[in-house]
């Protein structure tokens, strides 16, 4: 068991690991980054609507996942470029709606 003290929150966090070759700080950083990745995929599942898969082969699922990630990154870039106060979900909705609008 590795104990890490978070100086920002003042909390002690305990991790169980079987890797005895890395420091407590490295273990804490690995878990912190793992959580960031899990939050990202939770957002993908909640906000990128996949009604039906393009296919069920490994390649089709991977392709679908990459397209979802690319879509997220494009929307995040648009949000950042325009300094939009809207959430990424709201920006995606605005793009989805306005992409089909006819303008002169």
Secondary structure, DSSP 8 states (H G I E B T S, - for coil): -EEEE-TTT--EEEE--S-TTS-HHHHHHHHHHHHHHHHHHHHHHHHS--SS-S-SSHHHHHHHHHHHHHHHHHHHHHHHHTT-SS-HHHHHHHHHHHTT----
